[in-house]
Each structure stands twice: as structure tokens, then as C-alpha cells.
Amino acid sequence: MNSEGKYISCPQRMIDTGDKVATCISGNLVTELGLDSNIDYDKKIPYEPVRGGDDRQPISKEGNSIVINVKIRNMTFRVRALYDVKAKDIDLIIGMDIIDQLFEKGFTLGK
């Protein structure tokens, strides 16, 4: 949902069942939505990127967060998302925080 309370389509998105931390949103999408002033620099979310360092070991990080509303199939999910995690050509990564709620409502993943 943008700063005017309207939902926009987000074609650059993915569902990630391996994302157990939080839904993630790109900086570009936050700006497009007019939500830059809502970025929370105090409430950090700890996470480990998919790729490790030179020795391929996990690297622990903390990222800024932002509360967003995501609409899927006429259901709205209000979540604290991890802000501006880099994923090539992806603006929104739906994590298990939303996927678990979809499962509770009887949704399944498949082709």
C-alpha cells in the first residue's frame, strides 16, 4: 500500500519458503510507494544473507525495517519487512511471515 492508502501491482516479486526471517522490500519499491519516511532505523531485523563470505560461512547482519501492507487475493497482511535487502530484479520477497498465514487459511503452493 502506498502513502495515499492505495495498492499498486508489484510484478517483480517472489515467494520464498526459505525466507524464515521476514518479508523483504527493495528501496526502490519503498520510494515508489512514497514510504521513505516510514523506514525504521531503530528496529533492526537480524538476518543471514544466502551467500557467505570468501570462506562461504554465514555472515550475520542487521537490516532496517519498515511496516508495510501486502495484499494477496483480497487479503491484507501487515508485516514488519526487512528494508532494502538486495535481490537482483526483485522488489518484494514474500517470506514465511506471510506464507504461514496463507497456509493457515488453506492455501497451498504448487504449479
MOPAC internal coordinates of N, CA, C and O (Angstrom, degrees):
PM7 1SCF
backbone

  N    0.0000 0     0.00 0     0.00 0    0    0    0
  C    1.4385 1     0.00 0     0.00 0    1    0    0
  C    1.5241 1   107.83 1     0.00 0    2    1    0
  O    1.2310 1   120.79 1   -44.80 1    3    2    1
  N    1.3468 1   116.09 1   135.20 1    3    2    1
  C    1.4571 1   119.19 1  -178.60 1    5    3    2
  C    1.5264 1   111.01 1   -85.00 1    6    5    3
  O    1.2310 1   120.74 1     1.40 1    7    6    5
  N    1.3283 1   116.19 1  -178.60 1    7    6    5
  C    1.4617 1   121.51 1  -176.28 1    9    7    6
  C    1.5230 1   112.68 1   -66.25 1   10    9    7
  O    1.2310 1   120.23 1   164.91 1   11   10    9
  N    1.3290 1   117.16 1   -15.09 1   11   10    9
  C    1.4651 1   121.57 1   178.62 1   13   11   10
  C    1.5300 1   111.88 1   -96.43 1   14   13   11
  O    1.2310 1   120.24 1  -174.24 1   15   14   13
  N    1.3302 1   117.15 1     5.76 1   15   14   13
  C    1.4599 1   121.22 1   178.90 1   17   15   14
  C    1.5125 1   114.87 1    81.39 1   18   17   15
  O    1.2310 1   120.29 1  -164.82 1   19   18   17
  N    1.3276 1   117.05 1    15.18 1   19   18   17
  C    1.4654 1   121.24 1  -179.53 1   21   19   18
  C    1.5247 1   109.68 1  -108.11 1   22   21   19
  O    1.2310 1   121.37 1   -34.57 1   23   22   21
  N    1.3202 1   114.98 1   145.43 1   23   22   21
  C    1.4594 1   120.05 1   177.01 1   25   23   22
  C    1.5196 1   109.72 1   -89.55 1   26   25   23
  O    1.2310 1   120.87 1   -35.50 1   27   26   25
  N    1.3344 1   115.95 1   144.50 1   27   26   25
  C    1.4561 1   121.06 1   175.82 1   29   27   26
  C    1.5240 1   108.00 1  -123.11 1   30   29   27
  O    1.2310 1   120.69 1   -23.06 1   31   30   29
  N    1.3073 1   116.28 1   156.94 1   31   30   29
  C    1.4558 1   121.36 1   176.83 1   33   31   30
  C    1.5245 1   109.07 1   -75.86 1   34   33   31
  O    1.2310 1   120.82 1   -36.22 1   35   34   33
  N    1.3146 1   116.04 1   143.78 1   35   34   33
  C    1.4653 1   121.02 1   179.09 1   37   35   34
  C    1.5280 1   108.43 1  -127.72 1   38   37   35
  O    1.2310 1   120.24 1   -91.45 1   39   38   37
  N    1.3421 1   117.14 1    88.55 1   39   38   37
  C    1.4682 1   119.28 1  -177.01 1   41   39   38
  C    1.5319 1   113.88 1   -70.03 1   42   41   39
  O    1.2310 1   119.30 1   156.64 1   43   42   41
  N    1.3231 1   118.94 1   -23.36 1   43   42   41
  C    1.4648 1   121.88 1  -179.42 1   45   43   42
  C    1.5266 1   109.00 1   -93.22 1   46   45   43
  O    1.2310 1   121.05 1  -106.90 1   47   46   45
  N    1.3407 1   115.59 1    73.10 1   47   46   45
  C    1.4489 1   120.07 1  -179.16 1   49   47   46
  C    1.5178 1   109.40 1  -137.29 1   50   49   47
  O    1.2310 1   121.35 1   -15.65 1   51   50   49
  N    1.3420 1   115.02 1   164.35 1   51   50   49
  C    1.4550 1   120.13 1   176.33 1   53   51   50
  C    1.5175 1   109.35 1  -150.58 1   54   53   51
  O    1.2310 1   121.01 1   -24.68 1   55   54   53
  N    1.3271 1   115.68 1   155.32 1   55   54   53
  C    1.4573 1   122.42 1   173.68 1   57   55   54
  C    1.5170 1   106.27 1  -101.39 1   58   57   55
  O    1.2310 1   120.69 1   -50.83 1   59   58   57
  N    1.3317 1   116.29 1   129.17 1   59   58   57
  C    1.4602 1   120.74 1  -174.50 1   61   59   58
  C    1.5244 1   109.90 1  -128.36 1   62   61   59
  O    1.2310 1   120.49 1   -81.12 1   63   62   61
  N    1.3420 1   116.66 1    98.88 1   63   62   61
  C    1.4601 1   120.37 1   179.70 1   65   63   62
  C    1.5215 1   111.98 1   -69.60 1   66   65   63
  O    1.2310 1   119.98 1   166.95 1   67   66   65
  N    1.3199 1   117.65 1   -13.05 1   67   66   65
  C    1.4586 1   121.19 1   176.13 1   69   67   66
  C    1.5188 1   112.82 1   -85.48 1   70   69   67
  O    1.2310 1   120.44 1   172.99 1   71   70   69
  N    1.3263 1   116.76 1    -7.01 1   71   70   69
  C    1.4654 1   121.81 1  -179.32 1   73   71   70
  C    1.5237 1   108.73 1   -89.49 1   74   73   71
  O    1.2310 1   121.02 1   -90.01 1   75   74   73
  N    1.3213 1   115.66 1    89.99 1   75   74   73
  C    1.4581 1   121.36 1  -177.25 1   77   75   74
  C    1.5262 1   112.16 1   -88.08 1   78   77   75
  O    1.2310 1   119.93 1   173.05 1   79   78   77
  N    1.3286 1   117.74 1    -6.95 1   79   78   77
  C    1.4652 1   121.96 1  -173.86 1   81   79   78
  C    1.5187 1   111.94 1   -84.58 1   82   81   79
  O    1.2310 1   120.22 1   117.99 1   83   82   81
  N    1.3106 1   117.18 1   -62.01 1   83   82   81
  C    1.4694 1   121.33 1  -174.97 1   85   83   82
  C    1.5180 1   109.44 1  -170.63 1   86   85   83
  O    1.2310 1   121.02 1   -22.66 1   87   86   85
  N    1.3073 1   115.65 1   157.34 1   87   86   85
  C    1.4533 1   120.77 1   167.62 1   89   87   86
  C    1.5217 1   107.13 1   -61.14 1   90   89   87
  O    1.2310 1   119.95 1   -33.59 1   91   90   89
  N    1.3243 1   117.69 1   146.41 1   91   90   89
  C    1.4688 1   121.99 1  -177.18 1   93   91   90
  C    1.5252 1   109.78 1  -122.06 1   94   93   91
  O    1.2310 1   120.72 1   -36.09 1   95   94   93
  N    1.3247 1   116.22 1   143.91 1   95   94   93
  C    1.4595 1   121.41 1   179.68 1   97   95   94
  C    1.5247 1   109.10 1  -132.16 1   98   97   95
  O    1.2310 1   120.73 1   -40.91 1   99   98   97
  N    1.3222 1   116.21 1   139.09 1   99   98   97
  C    1.4668 1   120.65 1  -178.84 1  101   99   98
  C    1.5226 1   110.79 1   -76.48 1  102  101   99
  O    1.2310 1   121.17 1   -23.72 1  103  102  101
  N    1.3197 1   115.37 1   156.28 1  103  102  101
  C    1.4581 1   120.80 1   174.82 1  105  103  102
  C    1.5154 1   111.50 1   -62.16 1  106  105  103
  O    1.2310 1   120.61 1   143.58 1  107  106  105
  N    1.3343 1   116.44 1   -36.42 1  107  106  105
  C    1.4682 1   120.37 1   178.98 1  109  107  106
  C    1.5233 1   111.69 1   -61.56 1  110  109  107
  O    1.2310 1   120.37 1   136.46 1  111  110  109
  N    1.3353 1   116.89 1   -43.54 1  111  110  109
  C    1.4610 1   119.75 1  -179.24 1  113  111  110
  C    1.5263 1   110.83 1   -69.06 1  114  113  111
  O    1.2310 1   120.14 1   141.58 1  115  114  113
  N    1.3286 1   117.34 1   -38.42 1  115  114  113
  C    1.4711 1   120.12 1   177.09 1  117  115  114
  C    1.5248 1   109.98 1   -58.96 1  118  117  115
  O    1.2310 1   120.61 1   136.08 1  119  118  117
  N    1.3342 1   116.44 1   -43.92 1  119  118  117
  C    1.4678 1   120.45 1   178.52 1  121  119  118
  C    1.5221 1   111.00 1   -64.96 1  122  121  119
  O    1.2310 1   120.33 1   135.72 1  123  122  121
  N    1.3415 1   116.97 1   -44.28 1  123  122  121
  C    1.4628 1   121.03 1   179.09 1  125  123  122
  C    1.5337 1   111.30 1   -59.53 1  126  125  123
  O    1.2310 1   120.65 1   144.72 1  127  126  125
  N    1.3320 1   116.36 1   -35.28 1  127  126  125
  C    1.4585 1   121.26 1   179.54 1  129  127  126
  C    1.5295 1   112.55 1   -79.60 1  130  129  127
  O    1.2310 1   120.36 1   169.52 1  131  130  129
  N    1.3337 1   116.93 1   -10.48 1  131  130  129
  C    1.4624 1   120.54 1  -178.43 1  133  131  130
  C    1.5172 1   112.80 1    74.29 1  134  133  131
  O    1.2310 1   120.64 1  -149.39 1  135  134  133
  N    1.3391 1   116.39 1    30.61 1  135  134  133
  C    1.4612 1   121.24 1  -175.16 1  137  135  134
  C    1.5250 1   113.66 1  -107.76 1  138  137  135
  O    1.2310 1   119.76 1  -166.07 1  139  138  137
  N    1.3231 1   118.07 1    13.93 1  139  138  137
  C    1.4689 1   120.37 1  -177.10 1  141  139  138
  C    1.5282 1   112.66 1   -54.86 1  142  141  139
  O    1.2310 1   119.95 1   145.03 1  143  142  141
  N    1.3135 1   117.70 1   -34.97 1  143  142  141
  C    1.4692 1   120.30 1  -178.19 1  145  143  142
  C    1.5293 1   111.99 1   -72.87 1  146  145  143
  O    1.2310 1   119.88 1   170.05 1  147  146  145
  N    1.3355 1   117.83 1    -9.95 1  147  146  145
  C    1.4656 1   121.65 1  -179.53 1  149  147  146
  C    1.5284 1   113.47 1   -93.93 1  150  149  147
  O    1.2310 1   119.86 1   177.43 1  151  150  149
  N    1.3253 1   117.86 1    -2.57 1  151  150  149
  C    1.4691 1   120.38 1   179.83 1  153  151  150
  C    1.5231 1   108.20 1   -63.22 1  154  153  151
  O    1.2310 1   120.66 1   -49.40 1  155  154  153
  N    1.3234 1   116.34 1   130.60 1  155  154  153
  C    1.4620 1   121.78 1  -179.12 1  157  155  154
  C    1.5280 1   108.52 1  -101.17 1  158  157  155
  O    1.2310 1   121.32 1   -71.91 1  159  158  157
  N    1.3170 1   115.09 1   108.09 1  159  158  157
  C    1.4605 1   120.61 1  -178.86 1  161  159  158
  C    1.5257 1   111.51 1   -86.40 1  162  161  159
  O    1.2310 1   120.16 1   173.32 1  163  162  161
  N    1.3353 1   117.31 1    -6.68 1  163  162  161
  C    1.4619 1   121.24 1  -179.05 1  165  163  162
  C    1.5247 1   112.54 1   -96.60 1  166  165  163
  O    1.2310 1   120.10 1   143.92 1  167  166  165
  N    1.3350 1   117.40 1   -36.08 1  167  166  165
  C    1.4687 1   120.82 1  -179.61 1  169  167  166
  C    1.5183 1   108.93 1   -92.34 1  170  169  167
  O    1.2310 1   121.47 1   -86.02 1  171  170  169
  N    1.3128 1   114.80 1    93.98 1  171  170  169
  C    1.4664 1   121.71 1  -178.80 1  173  171  170
  C    1.5285 1   110.17 1   -84.81 1  174  173  171
  O    1.2310 1   121.01 1   -29.14 1  175  174  173
  N    1.3187 1   115.67 1   150.86 1  175  174  173
  C    1.4622 1   122.24 1   175.22 1  177  175  174
  C    1.5275 1   107.38 1  -116.80 1  178  177  175
  O    1.2310 1   119.94 1   -61.22 1  179  178  177
  N    1.3498 1   117.73 1   118.78 1  179  178  177
  C    1.4665 1   119.64 1   177.53 1  181  179  178
  C    1.5320 1   110.62 1   -74.68 1  182  181  179
  O    1.2310 1   120.77 1   -38.15 1  183  182  181
  N    1.3261 1   116.14 1   141.85 1  183  182  181
  C    1.4654 1   120.52 1   179.07 1  185  183  182
  C    1.5139 1   109.64 1  -155.94 1  186  185  183
  O    1.2310 1   121.13 1   -15.36 1  187  186  185
  N    1.3265 1   115.44 1   164.64 1  187  186  185
  C    1.4601 1   122.24 1   174.68 1  189  187  186
  C    1.5170 1   107.85 1  -122.03 1  190  189  187
  O    1.2310 1   119.86 1   -60.20 1  191  190  189
  N    1.3309 1   117.87 1   119.80 1  191  190  189
  C    1.4689 1   120.15 1   178.70 1  193  191  190
  C    1.5249 1   110.78 1   -61.48 1  194  193  191
  O    1.2310 1   120.93 1   -20.59 1  195  194  193
  N    1.3163 1   115.83 1   159.41 1  195  194  193
  C    1.4660 1   121.22 1   179.68 1  197  195  194
  C    1.5182 1   110.73 1   -60.41 1  198  197  195
  O    1.2310 1   120.55 1   135.80 1  199  198  197
  N    1.3124 1   116.56 1   -44.20 1  199  198  197
  C    1.4680 1   120.53 1  -178.45 1  201  199  198
  C    1.5191 1   110.04 1   -92.09 1  202  201  199
  O    1.2310 1   121.18 1   -41.63 1  203  202  201
  N    1.3313 1   115.34 1   138.37 1  203  202  201
  C    1.4493 1   120.43 1   176.62 1  205  203  202
  C    1.5103 1   110.87 1   -89.20 1  206  205  203
  O    1.2310 1   120.81 1    13.23 1  207  206  205
  N    1.3090 1   116.06 1  -166.77 1  207  206  205
  C    1.4589 1   121.30 1   179.02 1  209  207  206
  C    1.5151 1   110.68 1   -77.61 1  210  209  207
  O    1.2310 1   120.69 1    18.77 1  211  210  209
  N    1.3274 1   116.29 1  -161.23 1  211  210  209
  C    1.4638 1   121.06 1  -179.32 1  213  211  210
  C    1.5281 1   111.86 1   -57.78 1  214  213  211
  O    1.2310 1   120.58 1   148.01 1  215  214  213
  N    1.3325 1   116.49 1   -31.99 1  215  214  213
  C    1.4601 1   119.65 1  -179.96 1  217  215  214
  C    1.5345 1   111.64 1   -92.23 1  218  217  215
  O    1.2310 1   120.28 1  -169.57 1  219  218  217
  N    1.3515 1   117.07 1    10.43 1  219  218  217
  C    1.4642 1   125.72 1   177.68 1  221  219  218
  C    1.5251 1   112.93 1    65.32 1  222  221  219
  O    1.2310 1   120.01 1  -164.10 1  223  222  221
  N    1.3257 1   117.58 1    15.90 1  223  222  221
  C    1.4549 1   121.09 1   176.64 1  225  223  222
  C    1.5277 1   109.41 1   -81.49 1  226  225  223
  O    1.2310 1   120.15 1   -30.57 1  227  226  225
  N    1.3264 1   117.33 1   149.43 1  227  226  225
  C    1.4647 1   119.68 1   179.25 1  229  227  226
  C    1.5251 1   111.62 1   -59.43 1  230  229  227
  O    1.2310 1   121.01 1   -34.96 1  231  230  229
  N    1.3091 1   115.68 1   145.04 1  231  230  229
  C    1.4561 1   122.18 1   176.39 1  233  231  230
  C    1.5213 1   106.64 1  -115.01 1  234  233  231
  O    1.2310 1   120.03 1   -61.02 1  235  234  233
  N    1.3167 1   117.54 1   118.98 1  235  234  233
  C    1.4585 1   120.13 1   178.40 1  237  235  234
  C    1.5137 1   109.28 1   -81.44 1  238  237  235
  O    1.2310 1   121.00 1   -43.33 1  239  238  237
  N    1.3185 1   115.69 1   136.67 1  239  238  237
  C    1.4580 1   121.66 1   178.98 1  241  239  238
  C    1.5130 1   109.01 1  -138.17 1  242  241  239
  O    1.2310 1   121.21 1   -12.86 1  243  242  241
  N    1.3211 1   115.29 1   167.14 1  243  242  241
  C    1.4539 1   121.90 1   171.07 1  245  243  242
  C    1.5075 1   107.30 1  -127.11 1  246  245  243
  O    1.2310 1   120.47 1   -42.85 1  247  246  245
  N    1.3300 1   116.70 1   137.15 1  247  246  245
  C    1.4529 1   120.42 1   179.88 1  249  247  246
  C    1.5115 1   111.37 1  -121.36 1  250  249  247
  O    1.2310 1   121.22 1   -24.90 1  251  250  249
  N    1.3145 1   115.27 1   155.10 1  251  250  249
  C    1.4588 1   120.59 1   174.72 1  253  251  250
  C    1.5201 1   108.59 1   -67.11 1  254  253  251
  O    1.2310 1   120.72 1   -16.91 1  255  254  253
  N    1.3125 1   116.24 1   163.09 1  255  254  253
  C    1.4602 1   120.05 1  -177.71 1  257  255  254
  C    1.5224 1   110.87 1  -130.49 1  258  257  255
  O    1.2310 1   121.50 1   -11.92 1  259  258  257
  N    1.3200 1   114.74 1   168.08 1  259  258  257
  C    1.4575 1   121.89 1   177.71 1  261  259  258
  C    1.5270 1   107.84 1  -155.40 1  262  261  259
  O    1.2310 1   120.57 1   -43.18 1  263  262  261
  N    1.3145 1   116.51 1   136.82 1  263  262  261
  C    1.4591 1   120.54 1   176.75 1  265  263  262
  C    1.5264 1   107.56 1   -84.05 1  266  265  263
  O    1.2310 1   121.23 1   -54.05 1  267  266  265
  N    1.3411 1   115.26 1   125.95 1  267  266  265
  C    1.4677 1   120.61 1  -179.09 1  269  267  266
  C    1.5229 1   109.64 1  -131.45 1  270  269  267
  O    1.2310 1   121.00 1   -18.96 1  271  270  269
  N    1.3131 1   115.70 1   161.04 1  271  270  269
  C    1.4600 1   122.82 1   172.63 1  273  271  270
  C    1.5180 1   107.81 1  -111.95 1  274  273  271
  O    1.2310 1   120.94 1   -53.34 1  275  274  273
  N    1.3241 1   115.81 1   126.66 1  275  274  273
  C    1.4601 1   122.01 1   179.30 1  277  275  274
  C    1.5263 1   107.46 1  -117.00 1  278  277  275
  O    1.2310 1   120.78 1   -49.30 1  279  278  277
  N    1.3086 1   116.11 1   130.70 1  279  278  277
  C    1.4671 1   120.63 1  -179.76 1  281  279  278
  C    1.5238 1   109.18 1  -109.18 1  282  281  279
  O    1.2310 1   121.18 1   -56.48 1  283  282  281
  N    1.3415 1   115.35 1   123.52 1  283  282  281
  C    1.4607 1   122.36 1   178.12 1  285  283  282
  C    1.5238 1   107.26 1  -132.17 1  286  285  283
  O    1.2310 1   120.41 1   -58.55 1  287  286  285
  N    1.3277 1   116.82 1   121.45 1  287  286  285
  C    1.4691 1   121.84 1   177.92 1  289  287  286
  C    1.5286 1   112.21 1    50.35 1  290  289  287
  O    1.2310 1   120.62 1  -130.35 1  291  290  289
  N    1.3112 1   116.42 1    49.65 1  291  290  289
  C    1.4690 1   123.66 1   178.10 1  293  291  290
  C    1.5226 1   114.32 1    64.57 1  294  293  291
  O    1.2310 1   119.89 1  -164.28 1  295  294  293
  N    1.3333 1   117.82 1    15.72 1  295  294  293
  C    1.4580 1   122.05 1   174.00 1  297  295  294
  C    1.5215 1   107.42 1  -113.36 1  298  297  295
  O    1.2310 1   120.81 1   -42.50 1  299  298  297
  N    1.3213 1   116.06 1   137.50 1  299  298  297
  C    1.4582 1   120.55 1  -179.55 1  301  299  298
  C    1.5193 1   109.58 1  -107.10 1  302  301  299
  O    1.2310 1   121.10 1   -47.05 1  303  302  301
  N    1.3175 1   115.50 1   132.95 1  303  302  301
  C    1.4595 1   122.51 1   179.12 1  305  303  302
  C    1.5239 1   108.12 1  -119.52 1  306  305  303
  O    1.2310 1   120.69 1   -59.17 1  307  306  305
  N    1.3261 1   116.29 1   120.83 1  307  306  305
  C    1.4651 1   121.52 1   177.20 1  309  307  306
  C    1.5231 1   106.67 1   -99.69 1  310  309  307
  O    1.2310 1   120.64 1   -62.70 1  311  310  309
  N    1.3249 1   116.37 1   117.30 1  311  310  309
  C    1.4646 1   120.85 1  -175.84 1  313  311  310
  C    1.5229 1   110.76 1  -135.70 1  314  313  311
  O    1.2310 1   121.60 1   -24.43 1  315  314  313
  N    1.3266 1   114.55 1   155.57 1  315  314  313
  C    1.4652 1   120.21 1   170.33 1  317  315  314
  C    1.5222 1   106.02 1   -89.61 1  318  317  315
  O    1.2310 1   120.73 1   -70.38 1  319  318  317
  N    1.3148 1   116.21 1   109.62 1  319  318  317
  C    1.4640 1   122.16 1  -174.73 1  321  319  318
  C    1.5219 1   111.06 1   -96.14 1  322  321  319
  O    1.2310 1   121.42 1   -27.17 1  323  322  321
  N    1.3018 1   114.89 1   152.83 1  323  322  321
  C    1.4579 1   121.98 1   172.72 1  325  323  322
  C    1.5147 1   107.27 1   -77.59 1  326  325  323
  O    1.2310 1   120.76 1   -54.41 1  327  326  325
  N    1.3266 1   116.16 1   125.59 1  327  326  325
  C    1.4604 1   121.70 1  -173.16 1  329  327  326
  C    1.5233 1   112.52 1   -91.20 1  330  329  327
  O    1.2310 1   120.89 1   -48.96 1  331  330  329
  N    1.3092 1   115.90 1   131.04 1  331  330  329
  C    1.4630 1   125.83 1   168.87 1  333  331  330
  C    1.5232 1   115.17 1    60.29 1  334  333  331
  O    1.2310 1   120.95 1  -138.12 1  335  334  333
  N    1.3298 1   115.78 1    41.88 1  335  334  333
  C    1.4606 1   119.56 1   170.05 1  337  335  334
  C    1.5190 1   106.49 1   -80.61 1  338  337  335
  O    1.2310 1   120.41 1   -49.23 1  339  338  337
  N    1.3077 1   116.83 1   130.77 1  339  338  337
  C    1.4676 1   121.30 1  -174.55 1  341  339  338
  C    1.5270 1   111.35 1   -77.20 1  342  341  339
  O    1.2310 1   121.15 1   -55.98 1  343  342  341
  N    1.3118 1   115.41 1   124.02 1  343  342  341
  C    1.4648 1   122.80 1   172.97 1  345  343  342
  C    1.5229 1   106.12 1  -141.84 1  346  345  343
  O    1.2310 1   120.34 1   -59.21 1  347  346  345
  N    1.3030 1   116.95 1   120.79 1  347  346  345
  C    1.4635 1   121.78 1  -173.87 1  349  347  346
  C    1.5276 1   112.01 1   -54.47 1  350  349  347
  O    1.2310 1   121.10 1   -58.68 1  351  350  349
  N    1.3204 1   115.50 1   121.32 1  351  350  349
  C    1.4676 1   123.85 1   175.62 1  353  351  350
  C    1.5292 1   114.50 1    61.21 1  354  353  351
  O    1.2310 1   119.78 1  -159.20 1  355  354  353
  N    1.3205 1   118.03 1    20.80 1  355  354  353
  C    1.4648 1   121.89 1   178.83 1  357  355  354
  C    1.5253 1   108.28 1  -122.37 1  358  357  355
  O    1.2310 1   120.86 1   -51.57 1  359  358  357
  N    1.3411 1   115.96 1   128.43 1  359  358  357
  C    1.4632 1   120.60 1   179.31 1  361  359  358
  C    1.5197 1   113.34 1  -101.10 1  362  361  359
  O    1.2310 1   120.15 1   158.39 1  363  362  361
  N    1.3338 1   117.31 1   -21.61 1  363  362  361
  C    1.4579 1   120.63 1  -177.84 1  365  363  362
  C    1.5187 1   109.01 1  -144.59 1  366  365  363
  O    1.2310 1   120.71 1   -56.22 1  367  366  365
  N    1.3265 1   116.24 1   123.78 1  367  366  365
  C    1.4597 1   121.90 1   175.98 1  369  367  366
  C    1.5238 1   106.84 1  -111.69 1  370  369  367
  O    1.2310 1   120.86 1   -65.02 1  371  370  369
  N    1.3238 1   115.96 1   114.98 1  371  370  369
  C    1.4622 1   120.96 1   178.68 1  373  371  370
  C    1.5219 1   107.45 1   -81.03 1  374  373  371
  O    1.2310 1   120.58 1   -64.22 1  375  374  373
  N    1.3357 1   116.50 1   115.78 1  375  374  373
  C    1.4534 1   122.09 1  -178.01 1  377  375  374
  C    1.5199 1   112.45 1   -96.37 1  378  377  375
  O    1.2310 1   121.22 1     3.14 1  379  378  377
  N    1.3229 1   115.28 1  -176.86 1  379  378  377
  C    1.4594 1   121.18 1  -177.02 1  381  379  378
  C    1.5220 1   112.50 1   -65.35 1  382  381  379
  O    1.2310 1   119.51 1   160.99 1  383  382  381
  N    1.3334 1   118.54 1   -19.01 1  383  382  381
  C    1.4628 1   119.69 1   176.99 1  385  383  382
  C    1.5261 1   110.89 1   -61.27 1  386  385  383
  O    1.2310 1   119.94 1   146.89 1  387  386  385
  N    1.3178 1   117.71 1   -33.11 1  387  386  385
  C    1.4707 1   122.11 1   175.89 1  389  387  386
  C    1.5302 1   110.72 1   -94.06 1  390  389  387
  O    1.2310 1   120.14 1   138.96 1  391  390  389
  N    1.3353 1   117.35 1   -41.04 1  391  390  389
  C    1.4684 1   120.94 1  -177.58 1  393  391  390
  C    1.5297 1   110.96 1   -58.33 1  394  393  391
  O    1.2310 1   119.82 1   137.86 1  395  394  393
  N    1.3393 1   117.95 1   -42.14 1  395  394  393
  C    1.4682 1   120.53 1   178.70 1  397  395  394
  C    1.5279 1   111.25 1   -59.52 1  398  397  395
  O    1.2310 1   120.41 1   140.67 1  399  398  397
  N    1.3284 1   116.81 1   -39.33 1  399  398  397
  C    1.4698 1   120.18 1   178.35 1  401  399  398
  C    1.5311 1   110.92 1   -66.38 1  402  401  399
  O    1.2310 1   120.50 1   142.82 1  403  402  401
  N    1.3369 1   116.66 1   -37.18 1  403  402  401
  C    1.4652 1   120.08 1   176.42 1  405  403  402
  C    1.5285 1   110.62 1   -64.74 1  406  405  403
  O    1.2310 1   120.39 1   137.28 1  407  406  405
  N    1.3401 1   116.87 1   -42.72 1  407  406  405
  C    1.4651 1   120.80 1   177.88 1  409  407  406
  C    1.5330 1   110.53 1   -59.49 1  410  409  407
  O    1.2310 1   120.46 1   138.13 1  411  410  409
  N    1.3439 1   116.72 1   -41.87 1  411  410  409
  C    1.4671 1   120.91 1   179.50 1  413  411  410
  C    1.5256 1   111.76 1   -61.06 1  414  413  411
  O    1.2310 1   120.29 1   153.19 1  415  414  413
  N    1.3207 1   117.05 1   -26.81 1  415  414  413
  C    1.4640 1   121.81 1   179.79 1  417  415  414
  C    1.5320 1   112.02 1   -90.80 1  418  417  415
  O    1.2310 1   120.72 1  -173.69 1  419  418  417
  N    1.3568 1   116.22 1     6.31 1  419  418  417
  C    1.4558 1   120.14 1   175.60 1  421  419  418
  C    1.5151 1   115.44 1    93.88 1  422  421  419
  O    1.2310 1   119.86 1  -175.12 1  423  422  421
  N    1.3231 1   117.87 1     4.88 1  423  422  421
  C    1.4604 1   119.74 1   178.38 1  425  423  422
  C    1.5188 1   109.73 1   -76.71 1  426  425  423
  O    1.2310 1   120.91 1   -27.81 1  427  426  425
  N    1.3268 1   115.86 1   152.19 1  427  426  425
  C    1.4546 1   122.04 1   175.96 1  429  427  426
  C    1.5193 1   108.49 1  -129.80 1  430  429  427
  O    1.2310 1   120.86 1   -16.55 1  431  430  429
  N    1.3123 1   115.96 1   163.45 1  431  430  429
  C    1.4605 1   121.32 1   176.07 1  433  431  430
  C    1.5153 1   108.57 1  -103.89 1  434  433  431
  O    1.2310 1   120.57 1   -40.42 1  435  434  433
  N    1.2937 1   116.52 1   139.58 1  435  434  433
  C    1.4526 1   120.86 1   178.83 1  437  435  434
  C    1.5066 1   110.45 1   177.97 1  438  437  435
  O    1.2310 1   121.12 1     4.78 1  439  438  437
  N    1.3042 1   115.47 1  -175.22 1  439  438  437
  C    1.4651 1   120.92 1  -179.67 1  441  439  438
  C    1.5068 1   110.72 1   -80.41 1  442  441  439
  O    1.2310 1   120.10 1   180.00 1  443  442  441

